[in-house]
Every structure is written in C-alpha cells, then in structure tokens.
C-alpha cells in the first residue's frame, strides 16, 4: 500500500489548522515538521517525523551528505529517517545505498528527469526499507506513483491548502483499490442491428488476462478482454479493447464511470485482470465506427441483471472464469463470464445513493 506524509514546514500559517485537520480526516500516514511542539499536539494516528533534535517517539530525520556519515548510520543500525538530496552521481549513490540498507529514506531531486528516481527505486526493490519521494504538486505525485510501474513507497508533499491533502488522499485510493469480481451467467444473446461501437486504444500493453469493465447499466459490468490473443486475418493489438456500444459505461479510477462516447485521448480508465487487480491506463485514442451489434444479457448469483452491447463479430471477446477467453458470437445460454457488480447508482458518473432503475 502506498502512503503519504505531509510536510508542514512551508504551509502558510492561515492554512495550517485546516491542513492538519484534512490530514487527520483522510488518514494521511504522517506529517513532517521541524517544530516538536507542533507535533506533540497531533493525534497518535499520525506518524510524526521531526527534522531536528530527538523528541521522544517521533521519527528523527538525519540529512545525509557524505558516504562516511551514511556508513556510520548503517553500522549503528539507525532506526530513524535519512534525507538525501540527489543532485549528481555521488548523491545518487548515497540515496541508493540508504534505500537498500536503512528503514526510512526520503529523497528529493534537483533535476526534472525521473531517471535518478528509477535508479533509486530499482536499488530499493526487494529490500525492507521504505522509500519516500518529495513531490512538488499533485501532478508530480501522479507521475511518481507510476515510475517503473512501481513508484516510491511513499510521497512527501508540502501542500498549499487542505484541498491538496484531499486530492493526494484520493490519488492514493485510486491507485490501490482492487475489485471483487463476480461470476455472471449468460441468459440470452440477441442480434440488435446496426449501431456505433467504440474501440478503446490505450497507451499501455495489456496482459492476456486483462481488460476493461463495460456495461449498459451502472449496476453491472462485464470484463471485455484486450486484443492480446492471436486472431486469424489480423495482427494482435495488445493496447486495444473492442469495448462496446457508445452508450456503455466504462469503469475508471475513483469508482467513477464514463460513457464510452466521452473517452478522448488523455482520458483514464481501469485495466482489470481476472483476479480483480487494477491499474490506471491512459487512453491514446477512442475509435467509433458503425457495426452490427450483439446484446449480451447475463445475471449474477444474486440475480442482478447485467447487459452489454458489443460489435457482432467473432473477434470481439470477453473473459470468463479460469480465465477463459470467449468469442461473443459463440456465447450460449449458461456460459459463465467475469464481471463486477456495483452497489451504487450513478449521476454524471459519480456514485450516488439514490433510487434509479435501468432497463
């Protein structure tokens, strides 16, 4: 699980109380300050990281500038935090050693390239310590979380106001929530005639057991597989999902949905595998074309009806348990598919607890 620390040192005084309250409310992991008296006023739910003298149970941060100093800390079994500013190869090597040998390492980078961060993440991989990366804003936090498909363990942000704390919390939640998939049983297949369907071309390579969740109703989605599996007459397109008719919902981060018709270059959707693990993927292109359509109607074990309208062609596929790749034109009553049952209704893609009946 990724975590975040909030740096209170540069928060404007008028915003400080609201920022601390937001950190407590959103269950931010910890706060950093050079004022032990301020840290003493905070609840025990927050990890307190002090830049300065030892103050009881707080994590003490030591700024590391040279190899001899780092060696002494390692030899002494340093249990606090070390801070390394990476500005050249020498300091990069300090950060790599600290991340591999010590329990807590904060790194900041003077240059905008993410290559040094990639090197430190690789050095810290498979070690028990926690790597925390300083980020300047929410946009940079989003990038850091995805570096090497791994990101740093934690983020350190000096927010300007409480709103940035809430944004950071939502970002962490979006990157960590997996889904409980359900087995759906096919009830019927109907050929419904000509309509517009959408291919979602992403900027990512899908695995063979990955796809995106699409459905006609906000209550249920079917896992549409990507074109990673070989087909006759055409090459594989491991970035593409032939998703469904343009009216369909597609599940995205933060438990939000979009209509397939709304997706544009730069939009974000969730890639989901058959175990329910999720990751954000960026849409590179959305491709809408008129094709004959097929309507799949299925139900969950609890009787929730799920509907999906897709292109009526053999090369369009969905995923079943196992995982098993199923061509939509060969589906029969009683076949099993994988999907997701949502308890929330939707208003402009946002979950809402209101009465809503779809048919």
Secondary structure, DSSP 4 states (H G I P E B T S, - for coil): --EEEEE-TTS-HHHHHHHHHHHHHTT-SEEEES-HHHHHTS-TTSEEEESSS--TTSEEEEE--SHHHHHHHHHTT--SEEEEEE-SHHHHHHHHHHHHHSSEEEEEESSS-SHHHHHHHHHHTTSSSEEEEEESSHHHHHHHHHGGGT--SEEEE--SSHHHHHHHHHHHHHHH-----EEEEEEEEEEEEEEEEEEEEESSPPPTTEEEEEEEETTEEEEEEPBTS-BTTB--BTTEEEEEETT-EEE-GGG-EEEGGG--TT-EEEEEETT--EEEEEEEEEEEEEEEEEEEEEE-TT--EEEEEEESSTT-EEEETTTEEEEGGG--TT-EEEEEE---EEETTEEE-S-----
